[in-house]
Amino acid sequence: MKKFSLILLTVFVFALIIGCDSSDNGENDLTETTEDTTINAKWVVTNASTYESFEFNESGNYIILKTSEDQRTTEEPKILFGTYSLIDDDTIVLSDFGTLIISNIDENSIQFALALASAPEQTIQIEASKQLEIEKSTNTDLLCQTWQLVSFNGENVIGTTEALTVLFSRAGTYFVTNTSPLSSNQGGLASWSWNNSAQTQIYYNWGQGNETSGYADITELTSNSLVIDEDGEISVLTPISNSETTAVKPENKTAKDILKTGLFKR
């Protein structure tokens, strides 16, 4: 009898050890999943809201599409662009806009409370789902960041009215904004996709018919440089961080209106 009791005790201890190991493994899996979750994506709003989408990239920039409050109008969504900072795991501060408090996030959805800088005492509850992304690849990862136009056809545009910033997204959108308030280029939001298997040519569309779509060849794409050839017009861009995406005062106007309608100009 004593021997039988010892056997039962041994089985119980062994089962307890296995149970603890299984529990530990579950906790590790949860931790890894949480760490892999990222804000860097385009989140399409699914609940009633005046916002269409919130988009974040690894360069520290955000794009927000705001609908007209009167849904009966045909007014196009208002585009908000700026930089963001992660304060902690749940808090994101969006420059010139407000603060976002995440209550739940996973690989496909997000829920957060939005407190506008203009009315911090009020919060807007947002639910959104992640938009499908272009298949991950080396070229996609390199392209999808925030860039500044350095030169166009060999002419320097830094500090001129043609200075611009462009953000390419894995969600298949890109946003062009001019850093000069005197620029005649309105910029805006457009879509892009790879046009060949080598991922050296992109198709773009401003969403206004065939007249505002086209193709551009990428002749150089590294972590430090992006060179684009569109019908013989050469654009050279370099990456910028969120601390650099601020408006600049034009130093001269020698580069005014040199940009042609195409990838970066409607």
N, C-alpha and C positions, 0 to 999 in steps of 0.2 A: 504493500500500500504506500509506504514511504517512497519507494522507487517510482511508483506511478505518479505521485504528487510532484516529484522533482521533474519528471518528464513534462507534465502539464505546465509547470512554471517556466521551463525552458522554452516551450512553444509560445507561451504568452509574451515573454520578453522578446523573442525573435520577431513575432508579429508586430509588437510595439515599435521596434527599431525600423522595420520596413515601412510602417505607417508614417513615422516621423520623416524618413527619407523622402517618401512620396509627397508629403506636405511641403517639405523644403523645396523640392523640385518645382512644385506648383507656384510657390512664391517667386522663385527665380524666373520662371516663364513670364509671370505677370510683370516683374520688374523690367525684363527685356522688352516686352511689348510696350510698356509705358515709355521707355527710353526711345524706342523706335518711332513713336508717334511724333509728328512734326506739324508745325503751323504753316510751313512753306508749301502752299498750294492755293488753288482757287476754290473758294467755298461759295456755293450757290445757295442763296437764302430760300428756305422752303416754307417758312411760316409767314403770316401776313406782316408786311413791313414796307417801308419806303426805300429799302435797300435791296438791290438785286444780287450783289456779290461782294465778297471781301477776298482780296488776293494778296499774298505775301511772298517775297522771294528771299533767297539766302544773302543777297546783298544788303538787306535791311530796309527794303522799300515796300510800301503797300499801295494797292490800287483799289478804290471803292467805287462801285457803280451805284448811284442813287437814282431811283425812279422819280417821276413826277408824283407829287402827293395827290394830284387829281388824275386818277387812272383813266378818265375819259378823254384826256388830251393825248396828242401824238408826240408830245415833247420827248426828245431823246434823253436817256439817262445822263445824269450829271456825273462827271468823272472826278474823283478826288485822288490826289497823288501826294505822297510824302514819305517820311521815314518812320520806322518804329523801333522800339527798344523793349527787350524782355526784362522786366523787373524781377520776376520770379517765375516758377512753373505755371502760374495761373494768371499772371498780370502782364498785359502788354500796353505800353503807352504809344499812341499814334500821334505824331507831331501835328500840331495845328488842327487836331480833330477831337481826340478824347482818349478814354481808357477802356480797355476791353478786359473783362474778367471771365476766364474760362471756367465753366462748371462741369463740362464733360467733353472729352475729345477721344476719337479713335481713328482708325485708318480711313474711315469713310464719312464720318459726320462730326459735327461740332456744335456745342451749345455755349453761349456766352451772354453776359450782360454788358451792354454798351452804355457808358456814361460820357455824354458829349462835354467838351470843354466849355461850351456855352451854357450848359445846364447840368453841372456835375451832380446835383442833388437828385436828378431823375435818371432812371436806367431804362434801356430798351432791351427786351429779351429777344435774342436772335437764335434761330435754329438753321443750320445749313448742312449741305452734303458736298463732298469733294467731287469736283468735276474730273472726268476721265482725263488722263494725261497722255502726252506723246510718249511712246515707248522709250524707256531709259536707254541711253547710249553715251559714249564718250563725247560725241559732238553735241548731243542735246544738253548734257551737263555743262559743257563749255559755253554754249550759246546762251543758256538760260540764266542770265545775270543782268546787272545794270551796267550800261555802257555810255560813254560820252563820245560824240563825234569830234575827232581831232582835226581831220582835214578832208576836203572834198576836191578831187582832181588836182591834188597837190597844193591847194590853197588852205592855209591855216584858218580855222574857224573859231578857235578858242578866244573868248573875249569879244566876239563879234555878234551881230544880230542873228547869225546863222547857227550859233551854239545850241546844241540840243542834247537831251538825254533820252536813251531808249532802253526799255526794260522788256526782255524776251521772257516768256513764261512757258513752263512745261504744259500748261493747260491749252497751249496753241493760240495764245493771244500775245500781242506786244503793244506797248504804250510809248508814244513819242510825246515828249514835252520840251518846250523851248526854255532855256535858262535865261534868255533875254526878253524882257517885257516889251521891247520894241520890234520883235520879230513879226514878220507877216505870215509865218508858217503857224497854222493853228494846231498842228499836231493832232493827237487823238488816239483812239483805240482801234486796232486792226487785228486780223487773224493771220496766222502763219502755219505752214506745215512743210515737211521735207518733200522735195519733188523728185528725188532719185534715191536709190538704195545706198549710194555712197555718201549720202547726206552732205553733199557739197553744193546743192542748189535748193533754194526755198521758194515756195509759192506764197504770195501775200494777197490780202484782200481787205480793203477798207470798208467793205459792206455796202458799197454804193454802185454796184454794177460792174460790168467788165472794164469800164473805163478807169476804175480805181483798183484794179488787180494786176498782177504781173509776176515775173520771175526775177530772181537775183542770184548770181553765183558767188559763193563764199570761196575766195582764193587763199585765205589764211584764217585759221581759227585755233588760237592757243589760249592759255589762261591769261595772257597779257595783251593779246591783239586780235582784232577782228577786221578783216579786209573784205569788202564787198564790191563786186563788179556788176553793175546793172546797165546793160547796153553800152559798155565802154566807159561809164561814169564810175569813178573809183572813190569809195568812202572808206576812211580809216578810223577805227574806233578803239578806245582803250577802256578797261573796266574801271568803275569808280565805286567807292564805298558809300554807305548812307551818310557819312559826315561830309561828303563832297557834293551832294545833290542839292545845292542851293543856287538861287538866282545870281547871275553875274551882271555887272554893269558893263555894257559894251564899251570897248576901248576905241573902236573905229568902225566904220561902215563899209570897208572895202569888200567884205564878203556878203553884202546884202543881196538877197535873192539869187544866189548862185545855185542853191539846191533846186534840182528838177523834180517835177511831180513823179512820184514813184514810191519806193519803199518807205521813205521817211517824210514824205510830203504828199498830202492829198491833192 
